[in-house]
Amino acid sequence: MNCQLGNHEAYHIVSLNIQSRGLFFACVPCAREHGYFCDRHGVGHYEYPPDGTTCPICVNETAERNRGRGKKFLQQIYEALPVEVYLDLNDYFDTGNEPPNLAWRAHRLITELSLRACCRHVPLSVIVKEICRTKSIRPIFP
């Protein structure tokens, strides 16, 4: 098979889901060189605009490690946001016909924070502080 990053024949390839290029295949050395490969999990990255690429397994692991912090982060964000932005955030969290649920919102928040933090290689608290400082939900819902 052909490595689409290095344009050469390769025997061991990984699939990459980079939105600007779509789904394509690359050899591990080229994917690694371009920052599209997770050595820890041995998988190619996915792109999450506008923050970049990351390993989806790393995102899931980060979210699971931080589930217990969701309500605390949610409270910090709610206290910092103006009412209209607070309501917009809840609209992103409450997508179904279910009644509002704080536990579900905390779960969704940790998932979104984990995604953005992994792409940017920063702790979740950095994203929370950015939301509070800018009084905007754009850091997690661009």
Secondary structure, DSSP 8 states (H G I E B T S, - for coil): -EETTTTEE-SSEEEEEETTTEEEEEEHHHHHHTT-EETTTTEE-EEETTTEEE-HHHHHHHHHHHGGGHHHHHHHHHHHS-HHHHHHHHHHH--SSS---HHHHHHHHHHHHHHHHHHHT--HHHHHHHHHHHT-STTT--
